[in-house]
Amino acid sequence: MKLFLMNLDRNKKILIVVPSFKILGGVANHYSGLSPHWKYKIKYCFQGKRPHIPAILTLIPDFIIFVFTIIFWRPDVVILNPSLRNYQIKRDSIYLQIANWFSIDVITFVHGWDQSYYLKLKDNNSFFINTFGKSKFIYVLYSAFKSQLEDLNIPCPILLTSTKVADNLIKDFDINSRNGSIKQILFLARIEKSKGIFIAIDAFKTLKSKYDLSLSVCGNGEALSDVIKYVKDHNIKDVYFHGNVSGQKLIKQFVNSDVYILPTSWGEGMATSVLEAMAFGLPVITRPVGGVIDFFENDEMGYLIESTNSSDYANILETLINDPQKVCNISKINHQYASEHFLASKVTERFESDILNHCFSK
């Protein structure tokens, strides 16, 4: 690592094209967390919707600002952050071609994944190869995504990375505060059916009749009003809705909760909330989708469940409720693993090392 720091030229400039930090979605959240740890000089070029401004009205101005930033700031590398979806790929291909016109290296970080769009690329890969195939490397969050891109015969390296846990999120957390007791279950994600919120609610309902439990639901989304109505109509007690949480409110939710549940559907890259839950020592119960599969040890870090049947989640939760020692063991394993692999400072360091090796090692 000392050698890496010696070789890193702190005068190199990295221009990152990213959604607005004022609309803190997954990609913006990721780079906001990495921001304090960069050793290179960093500038952000924002794209897409802004508060009260739809994306369609920002498209042309965003391209113009990007061009002027390249001309006057003269970055050494541009980082693009699309999901593998039709609109984002076509939009970001324009950024990539502009950067190529100015002979600037491009790195592509593919965050989300649309399998149906991938299958279309598989039938006709020439566009993707002739655009994003010119990247110095492409980052993905899951080994299966890596394999699928390699099947397209992409000429540039495909590398794995992860999302992050902000270092300051757990700076005051003491893992020894965990005693193995489960009183509060946490669901923290966008409130959408695809994230498994109704599965989590039904699993909680099953357990609530036997144990003194609460369910903390954090997040907003298109299904929120339906979920609130569902809880009310079925008279499910001790379900608390907190909306989007951040900062100290986010920390409080993790500290006060005892287990994390996310029965999400296929297509997840690597849910940051799963990594954050692990950092706070929570056993994780989720589905085997996305990058979590690449590192997760079933029964040691929690459980990956193929099923979308709420009774299967209730059964696993009940197993943990009745085994505090196992919960304590999982808590220590998860906290240590997340601290060693997912802190933003470490993710940034690996990112800069990859940039050094693939862009600045000429």
N, C-alpha and C positions, 0 to 999 in steps of 0.2 A: 504494500500500500504506500509506503514511503516513496518507492520508485515511481508509482503512478503520480503522486503529488509533485514530484520533481519534474516529470515530463509534461505536466499539464501547464499550458501557456494561458495564464489568467487574462491575457489581452484578447483572446479569441472571443468573437461575438456570436451569440446564438439568438436567432429570431424565432419565436414560438408563436405559431398561429393557433389561437385557442378561443373558445367561447368566452363571452364577457364574464369577468369575475363577479359582476353584480347579479348575474343569474347563475347561482352556484350549483350547476349540475355536476355530473361525475368527472368530466374532463377538466373543467375549471377548478373543481375541488382538488383534483390530483396535482395540478401545477401550482395552485395556491399553497399546497402543503410542501411542495419541493422548493418553492421560491426562496426561503431563507438559507438554503444549503448549497446553492450553485457556487462554484468557484469561477466558472466562465462568466463573461459579461452577458446578461440576459435582457432582452426586450420582448414585450408581448405585442402581437398584432391581433386585435380582437375581431371576431367574425360572427355573423348570425344575429339573431334577435337581441335587442337591448330592452331594458325596462320601458314598456309602453311603445316600443317600435318593433313591428314584425320583421322577420328575416328578409322578406322580399324587398323591403325598402333599404336594407343595408348592404345588399349584395354588391352593387357597383361601387358605392363609396368605400367598401372594405377592400376591394381590389385596388382602387386608386391609392388608398393609404398604404397598402402593402408595397406597391411600386415605389412610392415616394420614400418609404422607410428603407427599402433596399438601396435606392440611389444615394440617400443622404447619410444613412447609418452604416451601410456597407457591411452586412453580416457575413460571417464565414460559413454558417450553416443555418438552414431553415428546417424547423420541425413542424410537420403537419400532423393533424390529429383527427382523421375521419373515423367513422364507423364503416364497416363494410356494407354500405347501403347505397342504393343507386344515386340519390341526389348528392349525398356527401362525397362520394367518390368522384362524380363528375365535377362538382364544385371545386374540390381540392386539387383535381388534376390541372385546373387552370393556374392555381397557385404554384404547383410544381413546375409547369411549363414556363411560367414567368421567371422562377428561380433559375431554371436551366438556361434561359436566354441570357441571364446575367452571370452564368458559369458559377453558380452557388450550389454547394452540396445540399442535398435534401435527405432528411430522415423522415420516415412515415411511421406513425404509431397508430395501429388499428385498434380501436377501443371496443366498439360493439361489433356484433356479427349477425348478419341476416343470411341464413342458410339458403333461402330461395334465390337471393341475389348471387351468392357464391356459385350455385349450380348453373346460373346463366353465364357467369364468367368461365366456368369449366367448359361450356359449349363453345365459347368464343373468348379466348384469353388474350387476343392480340392487343386490345385497347389497354388492359391492365399492365401487360408486359411492357408496352411502349411508353407508358406513363410512370406508374409507381414502381415498375421493374427497374427504373433508372435511379431509384433511391440508393443511398449508400448502404442502408440496411432498413428492414422493416421490423418493428416491434409488434408482438402480439402477446396476449395474456394467458394463452392456453395452448398446450402442446398439440392438441387436435387441430386448432386453427393453424398452427405452424405447419403441420403435415399437409393440411389441405392446400395452403398456399404453395408449398413445395410441389404438390401435384400439378399446379398450374405451370410448372417450369419457370418460376420467377427467377431471373438471373442474379438478383442480389441476395445477400444473406438474410435469413429470417431468424430473429432472435426472440427469446422469451424474456419477459419482464413481469413486474407485478404492480398492483396499485400500492398505496402506502398508508401508514399510520403516522399522523403528525407527532413529532417527538414530544411537543409540549402537552399533548393530550394525556399522556400517562406519567408525566414527570413527577407528580405528587402521589401517584397511586402506589399502594403497598399491597402486594399479592398476599401477604400474610393476613390481610383482613378477611380473606375468604375462609369460611368455616364449613363449606360443603352443604349448607342448608339451602333449599330452594323455596323461596316465597314469591318471587316476582319473575315472570317470563317476559322477555323483551322481543318485540317485533319492530325492526327499524329498517324501513325501505320505502320506496314509492308505494302508495296505497293503490295497488292495481291487482286485479284478479290473477294476472300472470305471475305476480310475486308470491302468491300462495296465502294471501291474507285470510281468505275464508277458511282455508285448511287450518291455519293457526287458530282462528277463532273457534272452530268446531272442536279441535283437540283440547283447547282450554276449557270449553264448555263441559266436555266429558270428565275432565279432571276436577273441575270446580265443585262437582257434587261430592267429591271424596276428600279434598284437601283445601286448606286455607291458602288460596293463591290469588294473585292479581296478574293482569296482563297489561303491559305498557305498550301502546301502539304509537310509534313516532314516524311522522312523515305525512305528506299530502299527496293527493293524486286523484285521478278521475273516479275512483271507486269509493272515495272516502264517505260520501253521503250515503251510499248504499250499505257500506259496512256499519256505519252508525245506526242506520235504520234496522239492519239485521240484528245487531246486538240488542236494540230496544225491543223489537218484535219477539225475540226469543228469550227476553228477560234474563240476559246473561249479566251477572253482577261482577263488579270489580274489574271492568275493562276501562282503561283510561286512555283518552286520545290527547296527544300533546302537540300535534302538528309537526312542522319541521323544527328540529332542535340543532343548536350549534353551540360552540364555546362551552361555558360552564354548565348550561342546561344539558348538552350532550354528555359531558363527563358525568353529571349527576345520574343520568339514565343508566349508563353503563355501571357505575359504582353501585347503584341501588338494585340492579337486576342480578339474577343468579344463573340464568341460562338464556341463550339466544336461539331463536327459531326463524328460519327463512325457507319455506318450501317453494322456492322459485322455479320457474319454468326454464326450458333450454334456451340458450342464447346469451346467458350471462358471461361477461369476460372474467372479471374477478371482483366480486362485490367488496368494496372497501369496508362496509359495515361488518362483514365476516371477520376481516383482519383486525378491525378495531375491537370487536367483541373478544377475540382471542387475546389481544394485548391486555385487556382488562380481566383476563382469566376466566371468561365465561365458556362453558361447554357450548359447542355449536351443533345445532341440528338443522341440516339443510339437505338439499338434493345434490346428487353428483353431477353438477353442471359447471362448465367453465374451468378456469384455472385452479379452483380449489382442489380438483381431482389430482393435480400434479404433486401436491405436497401433503394432503390431508391423510392422517392415520386414523382409520376407523377404530372406534372403541378407545383410542388414546386421546383424541382431540374432541371427541363428540361422535356424531353419527351422520353418515351420508345415507339417505333413504331414497330408494328409487320410487317408492310409492307416492301417490297423490291422495291416499286415503287418510283422513284425519285420525282414524283409530290407530294407525301405525305410529303416528307422531305422539299420540297420547300414551301409547304403551312404552315408547322409549323415554318420554318425560317421566313417566311413573317409575321406571327402572332407576332413573337418576335421583328422583325424589327420595327413594327408599335406600339409597346407597351414598350417604354423605362422604365417605372416604374416597369413593371413586370420583366424585365431583371435585374433591380437593386435589386429587392426583391430576385430573384433567386440567384444572385451573392452573397449576404450576407448569405443566407441559406447554399449554397454550400461551401463557404469558412469556415464557422463556423463548419459545419458537418465534413468536411475533416480534419480540424485542430484538432478536438476532437477525431477522430476515426482512421485516416489513417497515421498520422506522424510516421516515422520509429521508433522513440524513444518509442512510445506507442505500436506499433506492436511488437517490441523486448521485451518490458516489459511483454506483455501478453504471448509471446512465452516462456519466461523464467519461468513465473508463471506456465504454463502448464507442463513444464519440471519438475519443482519442485514438483508439485502435483502428477505426474504420474511416475516419475523416482526416486526421492530423498526423498519421503515421507515415506520410509520404517521404 
